[in-house]
Amino acid sequence: MGITFEQPKLSRNQRNGNAVFRVTLRVPYDEKEIVKKLGARWDREKKTWFVMIGPTRSINPFIKWIASPVLC
């Protein structure tokens, strides 16, 4: 399971040219409170932690929990 980026469906008011991505994280159970305090959320259906990354939130605090970085 590697890193995944999903662009959520945005309303017309949210489509202003700023990209927002959902990044799935691999978080050990004993570190779940740490990512929760950093702003990550739990997806009950997919049973994974994720964070929304965009112009107002950096991926940097979550680097530790990204399984495999994306090289461009």
Backbone as CSV, one residue per row, in Angstrom:
resi,resn,N_x,N_y,N_z,CA_x,CA_y,CA_z,C_x,C_y,C_z
1,MET,0.852,-1.178,0.000,0.000,0.000,0.000,0.886,1.226,0.000
2,GLY,0.811,1.997,-1.029,1.613,3.201,-1.134,0.777,4.434,-0.892
3,ILE,1.338,5.554,-1.176,0.631,6.811,-1.035,-0.407,6.923,-2.145
4,THR,-1.554,7.453,-1.797,-2.577,7.685,-2.812,-3.056,9.118,-2.714
5,PHE,-3.301,9.704,-3.845,-3.831,11.053,-3.905,-5.185,10.982,-4.580
6,GLU,-6.191,11.522,-3.941,-7.517,11.575,-4.523,-7.993,13.011,-4.455
7,GLN,-8.503,13.514,-5.571,-9.051,14.858,-5.534,-10.537,14.748,-5.242
8,PRO,-10.977,15.281,-4.104,-12.380,15.166,-3.734,-13.270,15.995,-4.646
9,LYS,-14.553,15.654,-4.676,-15.515,16.430,-5.448,-15.726,17.759,-4.742
10,LEU,-15.624,18.827,-5.497,-15.742,20.166,-4.929,-17.001,20.850,-5.425
11,SER,-17.586,21.680,-4.573,-18.736,22.470,-4.990,-18.257,23.601,-5.891
12,ARG,-19.169,24.258,-6.537,-18.790,25.374,-7.425,-18.032,26.458,-6.670
13,ASN,-18.407,26.698,-5.425,-17.732,27.727,-4.632,-16.304,27.333,-4.274
14,GLN,-16.005,26.036,-4.239,-14.672,25.568,-3.869,-13.742,25.462,-5.068
15,ARG,-14.262,25.460,-6.276,-13.433,25.319,-7.477,-12.844,26.664,-7.873
16,ASN,-11.819,27.077,-7.183,-11.219,28.377,-7.455,-9.782,28.265,-7.939
17,GLY,-9.402,27.085,-8.431,-8.051,26.906,-8.946,-7.056,26.381,-7.930
18,ASN,-7.441,26.276,-6.668,-6.557,25.742,-5.636,-6.791,24.241,-5.515
19,ALA,-5.774,23.456,-5.792,-5.907,22.004,-5.739,-5.926,21.521,-4.292
20,VAL,-6.812,20.601,-4.012,-6.913,19.964,-2.706,-6.875,18.466,-2.949
21,PHE,-6.027,17.758,-2.218,-5.875,16.327,-2.405,-6.028,15.592,-1.095
22,ARG,-6.602,14.416,-1.187,-6.709,13.514,-0.041,-5.508,12.575,-0.108
23,VAL,-4.713,12.549,0.955,-3.526,11.704,1.006,-3.758,10.622,2.066
24,THR,-3.670,9.369,1.644,-3.829,8.242,2.551,-2.513,7.995,3.282
25,LEU,-2.611,7.746,4.584,-1.436,7.541,5.431,-1.423,6.115,5.971
26,ARG,-0.239,5.604,6.237,-0.080,4.309,6.902,0.379,4.612,8.325
27,VAL,-0.533,4.417,9.264,-0.275,4.806,10.652,-0.401,3.590,11.563
28,PRO,0.670,3.251,12.309,0.559,2.179,13.295,-0.447,2.576,14.381
29,TYR,-1.124,1.591,14.946,-2.156,1.863,15.941,-1.652,2.729,17.091
30,ASP,-0.446,2.471,17.552,0.069,3.219,18.700,0.429,4.672,18.370
31,GLU,0.356,5.072,17.090,0.648,6.458,16.705,-0.598,7.198,16.217
32,LYS,-1.762,6.578,16.365,-2.983,7.174,15.830,-3.340,8.501,16.502
33,GLU,-3.075,8.629,17.776,-3.385,9.877,18.475,-2.497,11.025,17.986
34,ILE,-1.282,10.714,17.587,-0.357,11.740,17.078,-0.906,12.325,15.779
35,VAL,-1.263,11.460,14.816,-1.758,11.978,13.534,-3.109,12.656,13.700
36,LYS,-3.893,12.170,14.648,-5.194,12.793,14.916,-4.998,14.234,15.393
37,LYS,-4.029,14.452,16.286,-3.736,15.802,16.784,-3.181,16.702,15.685
38,LEU,-2.501,16.102,14.703,-1.963,16.878,13.584,-3.043,17.234,12.556
39,GLY,-4.212,16.597,12.667,-5.307,16.926,11.762,-5.724,15.833,10.805
40,ALA,-5.126,14.651,10.918,-5.538,13.541,10.057,-6.902,13.032,10.520
41,ARG,-7.608,12.383,9.591,-8.930,11.851,9.909,-8.993,10.376,9.529
42,TRP,-9.892,9.645,10.180,-10.068,8.215,9.953,-11.215,7.999,8.980
43,ASP,-10.992,7.198,7.955,-12.035,6.833,7.004,-12.564,5.467,7.424
44,ARG,-13.790,5.428,7.921,-14.363,4.176,8.423,-14.566,3.145,7.327
45,GLU,-14.957,3.595,6.141,-15.202,2.661,5.042,-13.912,2.008,4.550
46,LYS,-12.875,2.818,4.332,-11.606,2.306,3.808,-10.669,1.818,4.906
47,LYS,-11.027,2.143,6.156,-10.212,1.777,7.321,-8.764,2.253,7.178
48,THR,-8.643,3.530,6.825,-7.326,4.157,6.679,-7.369,5.572,7.235
49,TRP,-6.206,6.051,7.606,-6.053,7.451,7.998,-5.778,8.264,6.741
50,PHE,-6.246,9.507,6.727,-5.993,10.384,5.590,-5.913,11.831,6.059
51,VAL,-5.352,12.656,5.189,-5.280,14.087,5.452,-5.560,14.809,4.140
52,MET,-6.227,15.943,4.238,-6.492,16.771,3.064,-5.355,17.782,2.944
53,ILE,-4.680,17.754,1.802,-3.531,18.622,1.557,-3.905,19.637,0.484
54,GLY,-3.562,20.871,0.722,-3.864,21.918,-0.245,-3.106,23.184,0.092
55,PRO,-3.601,24.307,-0.388,-2.897,25.571,-0.181,-2.726,25.959,1.291
56,THR,-3.624,25.476,2.150,-3.543,25.868,3.555,-2.984,24.785,4.466
57,ARG,-2.656,23.604,3.921,-2.092,22.540,4.750,-0.951,21.852,4.004
58,SER,0.168,21.724,4.671,1.349,21.087,4.102,1.378,19.600,4.432
59,ILE,2.017,18.843,3.580,2.195,17.406,3.805,3.343,17.135,4.779
60,ASN,4.187,18.116,5.022,5.407,17.922,5.820,5.205,17.246,7.175
61,PRO,4.196,17.608,7.980,4.051,16.932,9.275,3.690,15.447,9.156
62,PHE,3.267,15.013,7.976,2.795,13.643,7.784,3.768,12.767,7.002
63,ILE,4.946,13.274,6.666,5.923,12.544,5.853,6.237,11.171,6.459
64,LYS,6.331,11.098,7.758,6.666,9.842,8.431,5.691,8.720,8.095
65,TRP,4.433,9.056,7.837,3.399,8.047,7.638,3.047,7.807,6.169
66,ILE,3.782,8.420,5.268,3.564,8.156,3.843,4.392,6.929,3.485
67,ALA,3.723,5.916,2.972,4.382,4.633,2.734,5.483,4.712,1.689
68,SER,5.210,5.328,0.565,6.227,5.452,-0.485,6.018,6.773,-1.202
69,PRO,7.011,7.634,-1.181,6.859,8.953,-1.798,6.694,8.862,-3.311
70,VAL,6.023,9.858,-3.838,5.816,9.935,-5.277,6.946,10.761,-5.884
71,LEU,7.605,10.216,-6.878,8.669,10.945,-7.569,8.123,11.477,-8.881
72,CYS,8.326,12.748,-9.104,7.842,13.369,-10.338,8.997,13.707,-11.252
